[in-house]
Amino acid sequence: MNYEYILASGSPRRKELLKEILPEFEILPSNADESVSGAPSPKRLVKMLSARKAKEVSLRPENEGKIVVGSDTVVALGKKILGKPADEADAERMLKSLSGRKHYVWTGVCFACTKKGKTRLKTFAEKTAVYFHELSEEWIKNYVAGGSPMDKAGAYGIQDGGLVKEIKGSYSNVVGLPVERCKKAVQKIEKKRFEKAGEQV
């Protein structure tokens, strides 16, 4: 099947969220380098990494003309950026630091398309405020032992119970893809495609 859209991520959560917008798409996880020098802001970091991911997949010759969706999510606690935990001890430290406090979840999204050697990128970032309950040490240890935090920014999944007291902003953004914002971006892409097709008739 010849897919027009590609998700540059192996995340099952992003796959489910993108399904709410696009009925069909291919999944090709990105191999982009995610190392970063300096200390970029959370907004700049997620935009930069989502663009790297989308561009790497877009530049593969077999994906010429296809629209690639790249995404990256981080948790920001004050000036500290929390990515995925390195191990269980790291996950416990992250959760203790988030306990009873407010933090922000930033997700960057990039739509990339390469045609005739030129890559066009449309990148944006969404922010959601998340307020945690006070978490006991025993609760944190049990949660980490269950394995859920290990592949998630900030060492938690918003869909897991017992963590979140309140959120302000997009829920899907915290899961890994701001659906409403992405839906608008896809609508713009499809409108331009329709207009171009009209010009060629």
Number of C-alpha atoms within 10 A of each C-alpha: 6 8 12 14 21 23 24 27 22 12 15 10 14 20 19 11 18 21 12 11 15 12 8 14 19 16 17 15 17 19 13 16 10 12 6 10 5 5 11 12 13 24 19 14 22 25 25 22 23 28 26 22 28 31 25 18 29 29 20 10 11 9 18 18 17 20 25 29 30 29 29 25 31 24 28 23 17 9 9 12 19 19 17 19 20 11 13 16 11 16 28 21 14 22 24 16 13 23 19 16 15 18 20 21 27 28 28 28 28 30 28 28 23 21 14 7 8 10 14 14 18 13 20 21 24 20 22 19 18 22 18 18 15 17 17 11 13 8 13 19 15 11 20 20 14 10 13 13 22 20 17 21 25 27 27 24 19 17 12 11 8 13 23 21 14 12 17 11 16 18 18 18 24 26 21 28 28 26 20 13 15 19 15 12 17 15 12 12 13 12 12 12 12 11 10 11 10 9 8 6 5
